[in-house]
Amino acid sequence: MKPAYFDFTVEDIGEARRFFEQVFGWKFERFPMPYEYYRIQAGGENEPGIDGGIGAVKDTPITDGKPLTQVTIPVVNLDRYLSDVQKYGGHIIEAKMAIPGVGWYATCAEPGGLKIGLIEADPAAK
């Protein structure tokens, strides 16, 4: 399974947005979350690669107060993958949660601590 999304967690969202807009021409759209978060269109529809999002360190406890880059991998059955993560020595960092209208998400870590996101598409998630 290929990563399908990236997340940047930064100290200053405004400054980081300006940087990525100016350097790469990326587009940002506010996403409805209880905190400031933007979806990133990282290039044109026909360009290879993945899109992502950006939020603040202060709103993301899993960062331990430091900037973080994380990739998200789409899965068909999130519960099964969460079980496998633990079975093979990984850890669940953020439990399964709904992203309304998008799906079910969890943050995990491989045995050495590298964090990854897992997401199961489900437009009915609430």
N, CA, C and O atoms as a MOPAC input file, in Angstrom:
PM7 MOZYME 1SCF
protein

 N      0.82400 1    -1.17200 1     0.00000 1
 C      0.00000 1     0.00000 1     0.00000 1
 C      0.87500 1     1.24500 1     0.00000 1
 O      1.81800 1     1.36400 1     0.78200 1
 N      0.54600 1     2.15400 1    -0.88300 1
 C      1.31200 1     3.39300 1    -0.99400 1
 C      0.76500 1     4.46300 1    -0.06900 1
 O     -0.44600 1     4.55900 1     0.12800 1
 N      1.66000 1     5.27500 1     0.50300 1
 C      1.16000 1     6.43200 1     1.23900 1
 C      0.29900 1     7.28700 1     0.31300 1
 O      0.57400 1     7.40800 1    -0.88000 1
 N     -0.74500 1     7.87300 1     0.88600 1
 C     -1.67400 1     8.65300 1     0.08400 1
 C     -1.77500 1    10.09800 1     0.54800 1
 O     -2.45800 1    10.90400 1    -0.08400 1
 N     -1.10500 1    10.43500 1     1.64400 1
 C     -1.28600 1    11.75700 1     2.23000 1
 C     -0.09400 1    12.05100 1     3.12400 1
 O      0.49400 1    11.13400 1     3.69800 1
 N      0.26200 1    13.30400 1     3.24500 1
 C      1.29300 1    13.68900 1     4.21100 1
 C      0.73900 1    14.76300 1     5.11900 1
 O     -0.15400 1    15.51900 1     4.73600 1
 N      1.27000 1    14.82500 1     6.31800 1
 C      0.91600 1    15.86500 1     7.27900 1
 C      2.18500 1    16.55300 1     7.74500 1
 O      3.15600 1    15.90100 1     8.12800 1
 N      2.16700 1    17.87000 1     7.70900 1
 C      3.22700 1    18.67000 1     8.30500 1
 C      2.64700 1    19.27900 1     9.57300 1
 O      1.55600 1    19.84900 1     9.54600 1
 N      3.35500 1    19.16300 1    10.66100 1
 C      2.97800 1    19.81700 1    11.90100 1
 C      4.08900 1    20.81000 1    12.20200 1
 O      5.24300 1    20.42500 1    12.39400 1
 N      3.73700 1    22.08800 1    12.24100 1
 C      4.73100 1    23.16100 1    12.25100 1
 C      4.51400 1    24.11400 1    13.43400 1
 O      3.45300 1    24.12300 1    14.05800 1
 N      5.53200 1    24.90500 1    13.72100 1
 C      5.45000 1    25.90300 1    14.79200 1
 C      4.51400 1    27.04700 1    14.41800 1
 O      3.68700 1    27.45600 1    15.23300 1
 N      4.63200 1    27.56800 1    13.20300 1
 C      3.87100 1    28.73600 1    12.77500 1
 C      3.20000 1    28.42600 1    11.43300 1
 O      3.86200 1    28.41300 1    10.39600 1
 N      1.89200 1    28.17600 1    11.45500 1
 C      1.18300 1    27.78100 1    10.23300 1
 C      1.25800 1    28.87200 1     9.17200 1
 O      1.51200 1    28.57400 1     8.00400 1
 N      1.04400 1    30.12200 1     9.55100 1
 C      1.07300 1    31.21500 1     8.57400 1
 C      2.41000 1    31.31700 1     7.87400 1
 O      2.47200 1    31.45500 1     6.65200 1
 N      3.47200 1    31.25100 1     8.64300 1
 C      4.82200 1    31.33300 1     8.07100 1
 C      5.10000 1    30.13200 1     7.16900 1
 O      5.64300 1    30.29400 1     6.07600 1
 N      4.73800 1    28.94400 1     7.61200 1
 C      4.96900 1    27.73500 1     6.81000 1
 C      4.14600 1    27.77300 1     5.52700 1
 O      4.64600 1    27.40700 1     4.46300 1
 N      2.88900 1    28.21200 1     5.61300 1
 C      2.05200 1    28.31800 1     4.41100 1
 C      2.69500 1    29.25000 1     3.39700 1
 O      2.80800 1    28.91400 1     2.21800 1
 N      3.11500 1    30.42500 1     3.86000 1
 C      3.76400 1    31.38100 1     2.94200 1
 C      4.99400 1    30.76000 1     2.29400 1
 O      5.21700 1    30.91900 1     1.09400 1
 N      5.78900 1    30.05300 1     3.08900 1
 C      6.99500 1    29.40400 1     2.56500 1
 C      6.64600 1    28.42500 1     1.43900 1
 O      7.20700 1    28.51300 1     0.34700 1
 N      5.71800 1    27.49000 1     1.70200 1
 C      5.38200 1    26.46800 1     0.70700 1
 C      4.65200 1    27.05900 1    -0.49900 1
 O      4.80700 1    26.56200 1    -1.61400 1
 N      3.86200 1    28.10700 1    -0.29300 1
 C      3.21400 1    28.79100 1    -1.42300 1
 C      4.26200 1    29.43400 1    -2.31900 1
 O      4.20200 1    29.30200 1    -3.54200 1
 N      5.22100 1    30.13100 1    -1.71700 1
 C      6.22500 1    30.84800 1    -2.49000 1
 C      7.24100 1    29.91000 1    -3.15000 1
 O      7.61300 1    30.11500 1    -4.30500 1
 N      7.68500 1    28.89500 1    -2.43100 1
 C      8.71400 1    28.00800 1    -2.97000 1
 C      8.14300 1    27.02300 1    -3.99100 1
 O      8.74000 1    26.82100 1    -5.04800 1
 N      6.98900 1    26.40400 1    -3.68800 1
 C      6.45600 1    25.33800 1    -4.53200 1
 C      5.14400 1    25.67100 1    -5.24200 1
 O      4.69600 1    24.91300 1    -6.10200 1
 N      4.52900 1    26.79500 1    -4.88800 1
 C      3.25500 1    27.15100 1    -5.49800 1
 C      2.07800 1    26.33300 1    -4.98200 1
 O      1.04700 1    26.24900 1    -5.64900 1
 N      2.21700 1    25.72800 1    -3.79700 1
 C      1.14700 1    24.90600 1    -3.23900 1
 C     -0.04600 1    25.77800 1    -2.86300 1
 O      0.10100 1    26.95600 1    -2.53500 1
 N     -1.23600 1    25.17000 1    -2.91800 1
 C     -2.49200 1    25.83100 1    -2.56700 1
 C     -3.00200 1    25.26900 1    -1.23900 1
 O     -2.85200 1    24.07800 1    -0.96800 1
 N     -3.60300 1    26.12300 1    -0.41800 1
 C     -4.09000 1    25.73200 1     0.90300 1
 C     -5.57800 1    26.04100 1     1.01900 1
 O     -6.04600 1    27.08900 1     0.57500 1
 N     -6.31000 1    25.10900 1     1.62400 1
 C     -7.73500 1    25.29600 1     1.85500 1
 C     -8.05300 1    24.89400 1     3.28600 1
 O     -7.71300 1    23.79500 1     3.72500 1
 N     -8.71000 1    25.79800 1     4.01200 1
 C     -9.06700 1    25.51200 1     5.41700 1
 C     -9.96000 1    24.27800 1     5.47200 1
 O    -10.90300 1    24.15900 1     4.69000 1
 N     -9.66900 1    23.36600 1     6.38500 1
 C    -10.44000 1    22.13800 1     6.56500 1
 C    -11.17800 1    22.24600 1     7.89400 1
 O    -10.58900 1    22.67600 1     8.88600 1
 N    -12.45500 1    21.86400 1     7.93700 1
 C    -13.23200 1    22.02700 1     9.18200 1
 C    -12.77200 1    21.08600 1    10.29800 1
 O    -13.15000 1    19.91400 1    10.33700 1
 N    -11.97400 1    21.60800 1    11.17700 1
 C    -11.48100 1    20.89000 1    12.34600 1
 C    -11.68700 1    21.81100 1    13.54800 1
 O    -11.90200 1    23.01000 1    13.36900 1
 N    -11.62700 1    21.28100 1    14.75500 1
 C    -11.78700 1    22.15200 1    15.93600 1
 C    -10.55700 1    23.02700 1    16.19500 1
 O    -10.52300 1    23.77000 1    17.17600 1
 N     -9.56900 1    22.94500 1    15.33900 1
 C     -8.36500 1    23.77200 1    15.43100 1
 C     -7.97100 1    24.16900 1    14.01400 1
 O     -8.58200 1    23.70100 1    13.05300 1
 N     -6.97700 1    25.01000 1    13.86800 1
 C     -6.55800 1    25.49400 1    12.54800 1
 C     -5.81900 1    24.38800 1    11.79000 1
 O     -4.77900 1    23.90100 1    12.23300 1
 N     -6.37300 1    24.00600 1    10.64900 1
 C     -5.79400 1    22.94900 1     9.81800 1
 C     -6.14800 1    23.23800 1     8.36400 1
 O     -7.26800 1    23.65400 1     8.06400 1
 N     -5.19900 1    23.01900 1     7.46800 1
 C     -5.39900 1    23.27400 1     6.03900 1
 C     -5.05000 1    22.03500 1     5.22300 1
 O     -4.07000 1    21.34800 1     5.51200 1
 N     -5.84200 1    21.76100 1     4.22000 1
 C     -5.49400 1    20.75400 1     3.21900 1
 C     -4.53200 1    21.41600 1     2.24700 1
 O     -4.65700 1    22.60600 1     1.95900 1
 N     -3.57400 1    20.65000 1     1.74100 1
 C     -2.57300 1    21.17100 1     0.80200 1
 C     -2.76500 1    20.48600 1    -0.54300 1
 O     -2.77300 1    19.25900 1    -0.63400 1
 N     -2.92000 1    21.30200 1    -1.59100 1
 C     -2.86600 1    20.77300 1    -2.95400 1
 C     -1.43900 1    21.01100 1    -3.41700 1
 O     -1.05600 1    22.13100 1    -3.75400 1
 N     -0.65800 1    19.93500 1    -3.42700 1
 C      0.77300 1    20.02400 1    -3.70500 1
 C      1.03600 1    19.75000 1    -5.18700 1
 O      1.67300 1    18.75900 1    -5.54500 1
 N      0.54400 1    20.62600 1    -6.02200 1
 C      0.73600 1    20.47000 1    -7.46200 1
 C     -0.59200 1    20.25100 1    -8.17200 1
 O     -1.64400 1    20.13600 1    -7.54300 1
 N     -0.51700 1    20.19600 1    -9.48700 1
 C     -1.70100 1    20.03300 1   -10.31800 1
 C     -2.27700 1    18.62300 1   -10.26000 1
 O     -1.60500 1    17.67300 1    -9.85800 1
 N     -3.52000 1    18.51300 1   -10.66500 1
 C     -4.22900 1    17.22000 1   -10.65400 1
 C     -3.48500 1    16.13200 1   -11.42900 1
 O     -3.53000 1    14.96600 1   -11.03700 1
 N     -2.80900 1    16.48500 1   -12.50500 1
 C     -2.14100 1    15.49000 1   -13.34800 1
 C     -0.69000 1    15.24600 1   -12.96800 1
 O     -0.01400 1    14.43200 1   -13.59600 1
 N     -0.20800 1    15.93900 1   -11.95300 1
 C      1.17000 1    15.73000 1   -11.51600 1
 C      1.26400 1    14.50800 1   -10.61500 1
 O      0.33700 1    14.24300 1    -9.84900 1
 N      2.36200 1    13.75400 1   -10.68600 1
 C      2.52400 1    12.62300 1    -9.76200 1
 C      2.76200 1    13.12500 1    -8.34800 1
 O      3.16800 1    14.26900 1    -8.14600 1
 N      2.50800 1    12.27100 1    -7.38100 1
 C      2.75100 1    12.62400 1    -5.98800 1
 C      1.47000 1    12.63100 1    -5.18900 1
 O      0.41000 1    12.25400 1    -5.68700 1
 N      1.57600 1    13.06100 1    -3.95200 1
 C      0.43300 1    13.06100 1    -3.04500 1
 C      0.20500 1    14.45600 1    -2.48600 1
 O      1.11400 1    15.28500 1    -2.45900 1
 N     -1.01300 1    14.70200 1    -2.04400 1
 C     -1.35400 1    15.95000 1    -1.38100 1
 C     -1.26400 1    15.74200 1     0.12000 1
 O     -0.99900 1    14.63300 1     0.58400 1
 N     -1.48500 1    16.80300 1     0.87800 1
 C     -1.34300 1    16.66900 1     2.32300 1
 C     -2.10400 1    17.70600 1     3.09700 1
 O     -3.09300 1    18.26900 1     2.62800 1
 N     -1.61800 1    17.94500 1     4.30100 1
 C     -2.23600 1    18.90800 1     5.19200 1
 C     -1.19400 1    19.51300 1     6.11000 1
 O     -0.06500 1    19.03300 1     6.20900 1
 N     -1.60700 1    20.59400 1     6.78500 1
 C     -0.69100 1    21.27700 1     7.69200 1
 C     -1.46000 1    21.77800 1     8.90900 1
 O     -2.55000 1    22.33700 1     8.79100 1
 N     -0.87000 1    21.56400 1    10.07200 1
 C     -1.43900 1    22.01900 1    11.33400 1
 C     -0.33100 1    22.47000 1    12.26300 1
 O      0.84900 1    22.41500 1    11.91600 1
 N     -0.71900 1    22.91500 1    13.44100 1
 C      0.25000 1    23.47400 1    14.39800 1
 C      0.69800 1    22.44400 1    15.43000 1
 O     -0.07800 1    21.58300 1    15.84700 1
 N      1.94300 1    22.54600 1    15.82700 1
 C      2.50700 1    21.71300 1    16.88600 1
 C      1.64400 1    21.80900 1    18.14100 1
 O      1.37800 1    20.79300 1    18.78400 1
 N      1.20500 1    23.01400 1    18.49900 1
 C      0.43900 1    23.21600 1    19.73000 1
 C     -0.88600 1    22.45800 1    19.73300 1
 O     -1.43500 1    22.18300 1    20.80000 1
 N     -1.40800 1    22.11600 1    18.54600 1
 C     -2.68000 1    21.40500 1    18.44200 1
 C     -2.50500 1    19.89800 1    18.26200 1
 O     -3.49100 1    19.17700 1    18.10800 1
 N     -1.26900 1    19.41800 1    18.28100 1
 C     -0.98700 1    18.02100 1    17.97800 1
 C     -0.11200 1    17.40700 1    19.06800 1
 O      1.11400 1    17.45400 1    18.97000 1
 N     -0.72300 1    16.83300 1    20.10300 1
 C      0.05300 1    16.30100 1    21.22600 1
 C      1.09700 1    15.24700 1    20.83800 1
 O      2.11300 1    15.12300 1    21.52300 1
 N      0.88000 1    14.49600 1    19.77700 1
 C      1.83400 1    13.42500 1    19.42500 1
 C      3.17400 1    13.94500 1    18.93600 1
 O      4.09900 1    13.15800 1    18.73400 1
 N      3.30200 1    15.26000 1    18.74100 1
 C      4.56800 1    15.81100 1    18.24400 1
 C      5.62000 1    15.98200 1    19.32300 1
 O      6.78700 1    16.23100 1    19.01900 1
 N      5.21700 1    15.84900 1    20.58900 1
 C      6.13700 1    16.11000 1    21.70000 1
 C      6.72400 1    17.51600 1    21.60800 1
 O      7.86100 1    17.75100 1    22.01900 1
 N      5.93400 1    18.45400 1    21.06100 1
 C      6.36100 1    19.84400 1    20.98800 1
 C      7.33700 1    20.16800 1    19.88000 1
 O      7.93400 1    21.24500 1    19.88400 1
 N      7.51800 1    19.25500 1    18.92100 1
 C      8.48100 1    19.46700 1    17.83900 1
 C      7.78000 1    19.32200 1    16.49000 1
 O      6.79100 1    18.59600 1    16.38800 1
 N      8.27500 1    20.00100 1    15.45400 1
 C      7.72600 1    19.80700 1    14.11400 1
 C      7.79600 1    18.33100 1    13.71000 1
 O      8.67800 1    17.59100 1    14.14700 1
 N      6.85200 1    17.92900 1    12.87400 1
 C      6.73600 1    16.51800 1    12.50600 1
 C      6.25000 1    16.39800 1    11.06900 1
 O      5.38400 1    17.16100 1    10.64100 1
 N      6.79600 1    15.45300 1    10.33000 1
 C      6.26300 1    15.07000 1     9.02900 1
 C      5.80300 1    13.63300 1     9.16600 1
 O      6.54100 1    12.77300 1     9.64600 1
 N      4.58400 1    13.38600 1     8.74200 1
 C      4.00700 1    12.04400 1     8.86900 1
 C      3.28100 1    11.69700 1     7.57600 1
 O      2.61900 1    12.54900 1     6.98400 1
 N      3.40500 1    10.44900 1     7.13600 1
 C      2.64300 1     9.99200 1     5.97700 1
 C      1.47000 1     9.14800 1     6.45600 1
 O      1.52700 1     8.52700 1     7.51700 1
 N      0.40700 1     9.13600 1     5.65700 1
 C     -0.77600 1     8.34100 1     5.96000 1
 C     -0.97200 1     7.31400 1     4.86000 1
 O     -0.86800 1     7.61700 1     3.67100 1
 N     -1.25900 1     6.08800 1     5.28900 1
 C     -1.42300 1     4.96700 1     4.37100 1
 C     -2.88400 1     4.52300 1     4.41100 1
 O     -3.41200 1     4.24400 1     5.48700 1
 N     -3.54700 1     4.45500 1     3.24500 1
 C     -4.93300 1     3.99800 1     3.22400 1
 C     -4.99800 1     2.48300 1     3.39800 1
 O     -4.19800 1     1.74600 1     2.82100 1
 N     -5.96100 1     2.02700 1     4.20100 1
 C     -6.16600 1     0.58800 1     4.42500 1
 C     -7.64400 1     0.26900 1     4.26500 1
 O     -8.49400 1     1.15500 1     4.35500 1
 N     -7.94100 1    -0.99000 1     4.02800 1
 C     -9.32800 1    -1.40900 1     3.82000 1
 C    -10.02900 1    -1.70000 1     5.13900 1
 O    -11.22500 1    -1.44000 1     5.26700 1
 N     -9.31000 1    -2.23500 1     6.12400 1
 C     -9.90800 1    -2.60400 1     7.40100 1
 C     -8.99500 1    -2.08900 1     8.51300 1
 O     -8.04200 1    -2.76300 1     8.90500 1
 N     -9.28900 1    -0.90200 1     9.01300 1
 C     -8.41200 1    -0.26500 1    10.00100 1
 C     -8.24200 1    -1.11500 1    11.25100 1
 O     -7.13300 1    -1.22700 1    11.77400 1
 N     -9.31300 1    -1.70800 1    11.73200 1
 C     -9.21500 1    -2.52500 1    12.94800 1
 C     -8.21300 1    -3.66800 1    12.77600 1
 O     -7.43600 1    -3.95900 1    13.68600 1
 N     -8.23300 1    -4.30700 1    11.62200 1
 C     -7.27700 1    -5.39300 1    11.36400 1
 C     -5.84200 1    -4.88600 1    11.37000 1
 O     -4.95400 1    -5.52300 1    11.93700 1
 N     -5.61800 1    -3.74400 1    10.74200 1
 C     -4.26400 1    -3.19900 1    10.69700 1
 C     -3.79200 1    -2.74600 1    12.07100 1
 O     -2.61400 1    -2.89100 1    12.39600 1
 N     -4.68700 1    -2.20200 1    12.87800 1
 C     -4.30100 1    -1.81900 1    14.23600 1
 C     -3.90400 1    -3.04700 1    15.04400 1
 O     -2.96300 1    -3.00200 1    15.83600 1
 N     -4.61500 1    -4.12300 1    14.84100 1
 C     -4.26100 1    -5.37900 1    15.50700 1
 C     -2.88300 1    -5.85800 1    15.05300 1
 O     -2.06700 1    -6.28100 1    15.87200 1
 N     -2.62600 1    -5.78800 1    13.73600 1
 C     -1.32800 1    -6.21000 1    13.20000 1
 C     -0.19200 1    -5.31600 1    13.69200 1
 O      0.90600 1    -5.79900 1    13.96600 1
 N     -0.45300 1    -4.02600 1    13.80400 1
 C      0.57200 1    -3.10400 1    14.31400 1
 C      1.05200 1    -3.59700 1    15.67300 1
 O      2.25600 1    -3.69400 1    15.91100 1
 N      0.12100 1    -3.90500 1    16.55700 1
 C      0.48500 1    -4.36700 1    17.89500 1
 C      1.09200 1    -5.76500 1    17.86300 1
 O      2.04400 1    -6.05000 1    18.58900 1
 N      0.54800 1    -6.62300 1    17.03200 1
 C      1.04600 1    -8.00000 1    16.92900 1
 C      2.52000 1    -8.03900 1    16.52600 1
 O      3.27400 1    -8.89700 1    16.98300 1
 N      2.92100 1    -7.10000 1    15.66600 1
 C      4.29100 1    -7.11300 1    15.14900 1
 C      5.20400 1    -6.08900 1    15.82300 1
 O      6.22400 1    -5.69900 1    15.25500 1
 N      4.84100 1    -5.65300 1    17.03100 1
 C      5.73800 1    -4.84800 1    17.84600 1
 C      5.55100 1    -3.34700 1    17.77500 1
 O      6.29800 1    -2.60600 1    18.41300 1
 N      4.57200 1    -2.88000 1    17.01500 1
 C      4.31700 1    -1.45500 1    16.93300 1
 C      3.39800 1    -0.99100 1    18.05400 1
 O      3.01600 1    -1.77300 1    18.92500 1
 N      3.05400 1     0.27800 1    18.02000 1
 C      2.22700 1     0.87900 1    19.06300 1
 C      1.14400 1     1.76100 1    18.44200 1
 O      1.35800 1     2.37400 1    17.39600 1
 N      0.00500 1     1.82000 1    19.08000 1
 C     -1.04000 1     2.75600 1    18.68100 1
 C     -0.82000 1     4.02500 1    19.49200 1
 O     -0.87100 1     4.00200 1    20.72200 1
 N     -0.57800 1     5.12300 1    18.80300 1
 C     -0.28200 1     6.40500 1    19.44300 1
 C     -1.56700 1     7.19200 1    19.65900 1
 O     -1.79200 1     7.73200 1    20.74200 1
 N     -2.40400 1     7.25800 1    18.64000 1
 C     -3.72800 1     7.88600 1    18.73000 1
 C     -4.74600 1     6.83100 1    18.31400 1
 O     -4.65800 1     6.27700 1    17.21800 1
 N     -5.69600 1     6.55600 1    19.17400 1
 C     -6.70700 1     5.53000 1    18.91000 1
 C     -7.55800 1     5.90600 1    17.69600 1
 O     -7.60100 1     7.06100 1    17.27200 1
 N     -8.22100 1     4.90900 1    17.16400 1
 C     -9.13200 1     5.08600 1    16.02500 1
 C    -10.11500 1     6.21400 1    16.32000 1
 O    -10.74200 1     6.24700 1    17.37900 1
 N    -10.24100 1     7.14000 1    15.36500 1
 C    -11.15400 1     8.27300 1    15.51500 1
 C    -11.79900 1     8.57700 1    14.16700 1
 O    -11.23000 1     8.28800 1    13.11400 1
 N    -12.96600 1     9.14900 1    14.21300 1
 C    -13.66400 1     9.53600 1    12.99100 1
 C    -13.15100 1    10.88700 1    12.50100 1
 O    -12.93500 1    11.80900 1    13.28800 1
 N    -12.96300 1    10.98400 1    11.19800 1
 C    -12.78800 1    12.26800 1    10.53400 1
 C    -14.07200 1    12.41800 1     9.72700 1
 O    -14.20800 1    11.80300 1     8.66900 1
 N    -15.01600 1    13.22500 1    10.20700 1
 C    -16.34400 1    13.29600 1     9.59700 1
 C    -16.30600 1    13.50600 1     8.08300 1
 O    -15.64500 1    14.41100 1     7.57300 1
 N    -17.04200 1    12.63300 1     7.38400 1
 C    -17.13500 1    12.70800 1     5.94100 1
 C    -15.94400 1    12.14200 1     5.19300 1
 O    -15.96700 1    12.07300 1     3.96400 1
 N    -14.89300 1    11.73300 1     5.91300 1
 C    -13.67300 1    11.21800 1     5.28200 1
 C    -13.47500 1     9.74500 1     5.60800 1
 O    -13.37300 1     8.91600 1     4.70400 1
 N    -13.41900 1     9.41500 1     6.90600 1
 C    -13.19100 1     8.02600 1     7.28500 1
 C    -12.70100 1     7.88600 1     8.70500 1
 O    -12.90500 1     8.76800 1     9.53900 1
 N    -12.04700 1     6.76100 1     8.97300 1
 C    -11.54000 1     6.41000 1    10.29800 1
 C    -10.02200 1     6.47300 1    10.26900 1
 O     -9.39300 1     5.95800 1     9.34400 1
 N     -9.43200 1     7.10300 1    11.27800 1
 C     -8.00100 1     7.38100 1    11.28700 1
 C     -7.38500 1     6.96400 1    12.61700 1
 O     -8.03800 1     7.03100 1    13.65800 1
 N     -6.13400 1     6.53600 1    12.57900 1
 C     -5.34600 1     6.26800 1    13.78600 1
 C     -3.88600 1     6.57500 1    13.48500 1
 O     -3.43200 1     6.42200 1    12.35100 1
 N     -3.15600 1     7.00600 1    14.50400 1
 C     -1.71500 1     7.18800 1    14.38500 1
 C     -1.05000 1     6.01800 1    15.08900 1
 O     -1.41400 1     5.66200 1    16.21000 1
 N     -0.07600 1     5.42800 1    14.42200 1
 C      0.65900 1     4.27900 1    14.95600 1
 C      2.15300 1     4.59000 1    14.90100 1
 O      2.57700 1     5.59500 1    14.32900 1
 N      2.93100 1     3.71100 1    15.50500 1
 C      4.37900 1     3.80500 1    15.40200 1
 C      4.94400 1     2.41400 1    15.19500 1
 O      4.47700 1     1.43700 1    15.78000 1
 N      5.95500 1     2.34600 1    14.35300 1
 C      6.67500 1     1.08200 1    14.18600 1
 C      7.49300 1     0.86300 1    15.44800 1
 O      7.58600 1     1.77200 1    16.27200 1
 N      8.10500 1    -0.33600 1    15.63500 1
 C      8.79400 1    -0.63400 1    16.89200 1
 C      9.83500 1     0.40300 1    17.32700 1
 O     10.06500 1     0.57400 1    18.52400 1
 N     10.46000 1     1.08700 1    16.38300 1
 C     11.46800 1     2.08700 1    16.72400 1
 C     10.91300 1     3.46300 1    17.02700 1
 O     11.66000 1     4.35300 1    17.43300 1
 N      9.61300 1     3.65600 1    16.83800 1
 C      8.98200 1     4.92800 1    17.18900 1
 C      8.58200 1     5.83000 1    16.03700 1
 O      7.94600 1     6.85700 1    16.27300 1
 N      8.92800 1     5.48900 1    14.79000 1
 C      8.52900 1     6.31000 1    13.64800 1
 C      7.01600 1     6.28300 1    13.51800 1
 O      6.41700 1     5.21000 1    13.44000 1
 N      6.39200 1     7.45600 1    13.49400 1
 C      4.93600 1     7.55300 1    13.45100 1
 C      4.41600 1     7.50700 1    12.01700 1
 O      5.01500 1     8.07900 1    11.10600 1
 N      3.28000 1     6.81100 1    11.83300 1
 C      2.58400 1     6.75100 1    10.55200 1
 C      1.08800 1     6.86400 1    10.83000 1
 O      0.61500 1     6.49800 1    11.90600 1
 N      0.36300 1     7.36900 1     9.85800 1
 C     -1.08500 1     7.41100 1     9.95200 1
 C     -1.68000 1     6.28100 1     9.13200 1
 O     -1.13600 1     5.90200 1     8.09500 1
 N     -2.79400 1     5.74900 1     9.59700 1
 C     -3.56600 1     4.75500 1     8.84600 1
 C     -4.98100 1     5.29900 1     8.71500 1
 O     -5.54400 1     5.82100 1     9.67700 1
 N     -5.55700 1     5.17400 1     7.51300 1
 C     -6.91300 1     5.68400 1     7.31100 1
 C     -7.73600 1     4.70300 1     6.49500 1
 O     -7.27000 1     4.14500 1     5.50100 1
 N     -8.97300 1     4.50700 1     6.93900 1
 C     -9.95000 1     3.69500 1     6.22500 1
 C    -11.02800 1     4.64300 1     5.71500 1
 O    -11.68500 1     5.31600 1     6.50900 1
 N    -11.21500 1     4.70100 1     4.40900 1
 C    -12.21100 1     5.58600 1     3.81800 1
 C    -13.61400 1     5.16400 1     4.25200 1
 O    -13.96000 1     3.98400 1     4.21000 1
 N    -14.41700 1     6.14500 1     4.66900 1
 C    -15.80900 1     5.92600 1     5.02300 1
 C    -16.50000 1     7.28900 1     5.08000 1
 O    -16.45500 1     7.96900 1     6.10400 1
 N    -17.14500 1     7.68700 1     3.96300 1
 C    -17.80900 1     8.99000 1     3.93800 1
 C    -18.88500 1     9.15400 1     5.01300 1
 O    -19.27200 1    10.27900 1     5.32800 1
 N    -19.37100 1     8.04800 1     5.58000 1
 C    -20.40000 1     8.11800 1     6.62200 1
 C    -19.81500 1     8.28000 1     8.02700 1
 O    -20.57000 1     8.37600 1     8.99500 1
 N    -18.49500 1     8.31200 1     8.15400 1
 C    -17.86100 1     8.43000 1     9.47700 1
 C    -18.27500 1     9.72900 1    10.14400 1
 O    -18.30300 1    10.79000 1     9.51900 1
 N    -18.60000 1     9.62200 1    11.44800 1
 C    -18.99000 1    10.80800 1    12.23500 1
 C    -18.31500 1    10.77900 1    13.57800 1
 O    -18.51100 1    11.68600 1    14.38800 1

